[in-house]
Amino acid sequence: MGNFVQKMNQERTQQEDPALQCTQMLDKQIHEYVPENQSMHFHHFLSMSCLLFDTDHQSSFIIDYCLNNKNDEAVREAIEWAANNGLYELVSSLAELYPSCFSDLYLLCLKKKNAEISPVQLYNELEKMKFRLGKEAEVPEVLVLVKIMSLYSFLSLHSYGLILPVAAEAFNEAEFIKNSYIKESYMIRIKEIMAIYYTKQSHLQDAISIAQETINLENFRKFPFFVNSMLHLLAEIYVYDDYNKSIYYIEKAIEHFKEIGSSERFLDYEHALYATHDFIKITNGMHQNLYLTDKAEKAHYLARQPDAFSKERALYLLEEIAKENGKLSPFHLCYKALALGDLRLMKFAETEFLKNGELFHVRLPRRYLKAMEQ
């Protein structure tokens, strides 16, 4: 490996235009060091390309690698790696190169991320796909991915009763996946979903156990965004019981996210981190050093101010949110009840949380009800 990288760097310095010729150079050196009847594993290829070239050109190298690789497993690993690292255009490009139900599942995931399909539509598409898997029904990665996508749809639909049994099936099927990266990544995906489920059902120790197990040095390196998601979740878990722990975890999540250096690819997630940071502080009566980039949390902040003008501004923002989304969420109803000082509306918000199976965040309206009734 050392001689390989050294020779690559020597040849790169001799190229007049490395950006145009590096793919051919990499292919040439791979054929020199890897026998013709074998193909280089994707993680080896990725390690070399990271050492030799900047990230701006990495996607084109990966596409070229997949075009010249006859191993479906390597292409599947490349797609999962791209998805994990927020390279969504690369995911789409690789899906076109590898037409399959496996690729279609990732394209569905992108539609979900971009809010191009509703949770019900996602569930229906997954049910249809189960009947057209064909030979791919024998591929463990496909079977597990179908279940993972189903678990995401269950979360969105608040169908929490289905999560644990399907997660258990997915874990068992994941044991048959031979590719170590995909296997580990899918298992972490399942654990993440279970941790979110346990939080919503207020089984907090189970959620904390999964999150803390996920946060380790190896995962920081291989799956940085899953680790960040668990830091984010821990911040949420402690919001009502331990402000210091809660703010510690969200600040760590924000710090870690910036270290990853992928904020442009994850603007929505970055926005969610800042919103959670503000939610933690406002819920605990801490109104200094807020981001206030999220419209709902800005309304939350204004609703908690004592003056009538701030409360009117909060109601105006909430009216805008209702127009944009078609309705107010239970959180938004809490903020509106705060701005109006309306006990009945706050109790209605409590009911809406319970209707959604949200046994954890129902503590928010109950906390505010207690303060309003005093």
Buried (B, 14 or more C-beta within 10 A) or exposed (E): EEEBBEBBEEBBEEEEEBEEBBBEBBBEBBEEBBEEEEBBBBBEBBEBBEEBBEEEBBBBBBBBBBEEBEBBBBBBBBBBBBBBBBBBEBBBBBBEBBEBBBBBBBEBBBBBEEEEBEBEBBBEBBEEBEEEBEEBEEBBBBBBBBBBBBBBBBBBBEBBEBBBEBBEBBBEBBEEBEBEBBBBBBBBBBBBBBBBBBBBBBBBEBBBBBBEEBBEEEBBEBBBBBBBBBBBBBBBBBBBEEBEBBBBBBBBBBEBBEEBEBEEBBEEBBEBBBBBBBBBBBBBEEEEEBBBEBBBBBBBBBBBBEEEEBBEBBBEBBEEBBEEEEEBBBBBBBBBBBBBEBEEBBBBBBEBBEEBBBBBBBBBBBBBBEEBEE
